[in-house]
């Protein structure tokens, strides 16, 4: 257990802020989860399940889920959310399961903590023939200036990097497909503090450092004068999936028609070339994030969103 003077190791820093993590982190769009899993009920192993923000969708979609996390404090919180769920304390690098056990192995905002050289062969080992490895990660849309300024305080995201490259260079998986879904998180003065504490650049600090950073975030929030009205924080759920087995490698996007979200502003059209559906597969309405240049680093970008 970490103390104020000894923060947790990277990847195990979240247990000390598990309640803030559960309250402050955004969930995942249901259509993104459906894209990762497909329509049929599956035997699913979730790695780095945390407090269960993805897990609850997997269960609701009818999958047989075994959720794992290396941090028992996160699993405790997950157990309070889904008390009947099968859970195990384990890491991705050494999975206590027989060969060819699962149809799907999935990770949500956890793959960056994996040792890919050890984890990918383990994931391939426990997948059934034709099984899938899938990853989803929530990334703040920092093309918007105020969101980028928030990132200056709580840490920036490396968009479009990570697991796609790792899968592409791995001999264990076929070509990776990717898609993205825009969604919105309503934050207020209380939840923005939980969000800040739950992020790795803040959660890894000692308590004094966390409190200092949260004061900076509150000052930033109050500067907008949003008060109890809150604001909508834009996110993109980046999704990846790849089938176990050796195939010619190429990372590709799967464009789909635009959708209108009830939780936020209407989303723009998908990229051109939307006739790339895979033969024999159903395509759920997953909207790709538009490829546009970031606006100038001033407050004009705030006009892109009606925060109220």
KOLTORNU-569447 format. One line per field, with one value per residue (C-alpha): x, y, z; residue in three letters. Coordinates in steps of 0.02 Angstrom, whole numbers, plus 50000, padded with zeros to 5 digits. Example, Ala and Ser with C-alpha at 12.3 -4.5 7.8 and 13.67 -1.06 7.14 Angstrom:
BEGIN
xx: [50615,50684]
yy: [49775,49947]
zz: [50390,50357]
aa: [ALA,SER]
//
This chain:
BEGIN
xx: [50000,50067,50097,50100,50289,50295,50180,50128,50229,50169,50014,49975,49949,49761,49712,49748,49621,49498,49343,49394,49432,49259,49171,49278,49329,49213,49128,49134,49003,48898,48917,49106,49098,48982,49107,49245,49145,49025,48847,48869,48892,49075,49190,49283,49440,49458,49633,49657,49470,49493,49329,49223,49177,49197,49149,48971,48943,49016,48900,48749,48784,48770,48952,49028,49158,49309,49378,49558,49666,49836,49775,49660,49596,49525,49448,49365,49278,49233,49159,49044,48983,48961,48957,48916,49059,49206,49365,49550,49700,49823,49926,49928,50104,50059,49879,49824,49716,49732,49774,49630,49509,49432,49347,49398,49531,49495,49578,49510,49637,49756,49867,49992,50042,50074,50246,50201,50343,50271,50086,50051,50109,50009,49854,49877,49900,49736,49634,49539,49576,49504,49488,49509,49616,49528,49575,49479,49551,49469,49566,49518,49491,49633,49604,49493,49600,49523,49539,49721,49749,49670,49793,49935,49881,49836,49938,49915,49860,49964,49827,49839,49991,50025,49932,49903,50089,50121,49995,50059,50236,50183,50192,50042,49902,49833,49805,49729,49568,49529,49380,49335,49178,49157,49066,49044,49064,48971,49087,49053,49158,49156,49184,49326,49423,49393,49443,49606,49649,49615,49738,49914,50008,49912,49875,50061,50097,50096,49942,50017,50059,49884,49801,49908,49866,49680,49683,49757,49622,49485,49555,49554,49374,49313,49394,49259,49122,49027,48985,48846,48800,48955,49027,49041,49215,49242,49318,49359,49350,49489,49454,49569,49539,49646,49620,49749,49855,49986,49919,49984,49998,49915,49826,49667,49521,49341,49241,49055,48912,48899,48782,48697,48728,48593,48730,48811,48817,48789,48944,49016,49023,49141,49294,49276,49289,49154,49133,49272,49161,49239,49150,49031,49041,48911,48967,48897,48876,49046,49091,49271,49346,49365,49541,49556,49697,49698,49631,49743,49793,49669,49495,49411,49402,49280,49147,49155,49054,48903,48961,48793]
yy: [50000,50170,50306,50494,50487,50332,50340,50180,50113,50164,50065,50030,50210,50206,50095,50234,50343,50206,50300,50459,50354,50276,50443,50551,50447,50444,50283,50206,50225,50068,50067,50068,49915,49828,49862,49782,49626,49593,49529,49352,49311,49276,49208,49369,49401,49584,49640,49793,49803,49938,49988,49909,50052,49939,49781,49837,49858,49686,49606,49704,49645,49465,49409,49286,49399,49360,49527,49546,49685,49683,49803,49728,49901,49925,49752,49794,49941,49832,49703,49832,49879,49700,49585,49425,49444,49324,49424,49386,49486,49460,49553,49541,49471,49309,49254,49105,49023,48872,48888,48934,48980,49144,49210,49388,49473,49657,49802,49976,50115,49983,49926,50068,49985,49815,49748,49710,49586,49478,49519,49494,49311,49276,49355,49255,49095,49108,49155,49023,48997,49148,49244,49431,49550,49718,49882,50043,50201,50367,50517,50698,50797,50921,51002,51118,51251,51248,51058,51071,51199,51078,50948,51067,51045,50860,50781,50761,50607,50525,50504,50371,50288,50131,49969,49983,49990,49851,49737,49778,49729,49572,49399,49342,49442,49485,49662,49783,49875,50038,50152,50298,50362,50540,50562,50690,50691,50819,50880,50998,51072,50909,50785,50884,50858,50670,50668,50758,50641,50487,50530,50455,50620,50666,50497,50458,50610,50606,50678,50851,50855,50792,50926,51062,51003,50992,51174,51223,51127,51208,51380,51337,51275,51426,51541,51486,51533,51372,51340,51214,51214,51113,51091,50955,50880,50803,50630,50510,50323,50250,50067,49930,49746,49609,49422,49302,49221,49273,49371,49509,49666,49833,49945,50010,50117,50062,50218,50216,50339,50486,50476,50605,50583,50625,50663,50800,50898,50811,50730,50764,50645,50499,50500,50463,50283,50211,50058,49964,49850,49680,49538,49443,49565,49684,49863,49959,50148,50202,50379,50414,50569,50701,50731,50919,51033,51099,51276,51419,51416,51545,51546,51554,51365,51374,51423,51246,51184,51246,51208,51248]
zz: [50000,49952,50080,50059,50042,49930,49779,49692,49547,49373,49328,49511,49563,49535,49681,49804,49713,49663,49724,49632,49479,49483,49505,49392,49241,49090,49038,48864,48727,48711,48521,48538,48652,48528,48389,48492,48536,48393,48410,48477,48663,48698,48832,48876,48977,49028,49075,49184,49220,49352,49432,49294,49178,49025,49119,49152,48964,48927,49055,48992,48814,48873,48874,48998,49077,49183,49244,49305,49374,49461,49597,49731,49777,49603,49609,49774,49691,49541,49659,49736,49561,49497,49650,49552,49428,49422,49458,49481,49536,49395,49266,49077,49074,49162,49138,49246,49113,49000,48817,48700,48839,48778,48622,48663,48769,48797,48887,48922,48956,49023,48879,48903,49067,48986,48946,48765,48740,48879,48870,48685,48678,48837,48762,48602,48703,48798,48643,48547,48363,48274,48438,48451,48553,48574,48656,48691,48764,48806,48741,48774,48614,48635,48465,48568,48653,48827,48831,48780,48919,49042,48978,49022,49203,49212,49072,48885,48789,48653,48522,48389,48467,48566,48544,48356,48324,48451,48368,48195,48241,48334,48253,48355,48275,48105,48042,48166,48128,48215,48238,48351,48436,48498,48663,48800,48988,49091,49228,49372,49511,49611,49470,49391,49554,49546,49363,49403,49547,49439,49300,49305,49307,49466,49545,49549,49659,49848,49934,49952,49767,49720,49826,49748,49572,49612,49672,49504,49411,49517,49481,49296,49308,49406,49278,49155,49278,49250,49431,49458,49272,49231,49058,48927,48911,48738,48724,48583,48619,48511,48472,48406,48369,48290,48263,48334,48199,48072,47925,47811,47915,47887,48011,47934,47985,47963,47919,47956,47937,48055,48203,48311,48497,48621,48747,48646,48483,48317,48248,48078,47930,47928,47819,47636,47582,47693,47582,47672,47776,47801,47709,47821,47965,48034,48056,48203,48187,48249,48200,48159,48237,48101,48038,48057,48106,48285,48300,48352,48536,48593,48667,48496,48495,48641,48514,48446,48595,48688,48864,48940]
aa: [UNK,UNK,UNK,UNK,UNK,UNK,UNK,UNK,UNK,UNK,UNK,UNK,UNK,UNK,UNK,UNK,UNK,UNK,UNK,UNK,UNK,UNK,UNK,UNK,UNK,UNK,UNK,UNK,UNK,UNK,UNK,UNK,UNK,UNK,UNK,UNK,UNK,UNK,UNK,UNK,UNK,UNK,UNK,UNK,UNK,UNK,UNK,UNK,UNK,UNK,UNK,UNK,UNK,UNK,UNK,UNK,UNK,UNK,UNK,UNK,UNK,UNK,UNK,UNK,UNK,UNK,UNK,UNK,UNK,UNK,UNK,UNK,UNK,UNK,UNK,UNK,UNK,UNK,UNK,UNK,UNK,UNK,UNK,UNK,UNK,UNK,UNK,UNK,UNK,UNK,UNK,UNK,UNK,UNK,UNK,UNK,UNK,UNK,UNK,UNK,UNK,UNK,UNK,UNK,UNK,UNK,UNK,UNK,UNK,UNK,UNK,UNK,UNK,UNK,UNK,UNK,UNK,UNK,UNK,UNK,UNK,UNK,UNK,UNK,UNK,UNK,UNK,UNK,UNK,UNK,UNK,UNK,UNK,UNK,UNK,UNK,UNK,UNK,UNK,UNK,UNK,UNK,UNK,UNK,UNK,UNK,UNK,UNK,UNK,UNK,UNK,UNK,UNK,UNK,UNK,UNK,UNK,UNK,UNK,UNK,UNK,UNK,UNK,UNK,UNK,UNK,UNK,UNK,UNK,UNK,UNK,UNK,UNK,UNK,UNK,UNK,UNK,UNK,UNK,UNK,UNK,UNK,UNK,UNK,UNK,UNK,UNK,UNK,UNK,UNK,UNK,UNK,UNK,UNK,UNK,UNK,UNK,UNK,UNK,UNK,UNK,UNK,UNK,UNK,UNK,UNK,UNK,UNK,UNK,UNK,UNK,UNK,UNK,UNK,UNK,UNK,UNK,UNK,UNK,UNK,UNK,UNK,UNK,UNK,UNK,UNK,UNK,UNK,UNK,UNK,UNK,UNK,UNK,UNK,UNK,UNK,UNK,UNK,UNK,UNK,UNK,UNK,UNK,UNK,UNK,UNK,UNK,UNK,UNK,UNK,UNK,UNK,UNK,UNK,UNK,UNK,UNK,UNK,UNK,UNK,UNK,UNK,UNK,UNK,UNK,UNK,UNK,UNK,UNK,UNK,UNK,UNK,UNK,UNK,UNK,UNK,UNK,UNK,UNK,UNK,UNK,UNK,UNK,UNK,UNK,UNK,UNK,UNK,UNK,UNK,UNK,UNK,UNK,UNK,UNK,UNK,UNK,UNK,UNK,UNK,UNK,UNK,UNK,UNK,UNK,UNK,UNK,UNK]
//
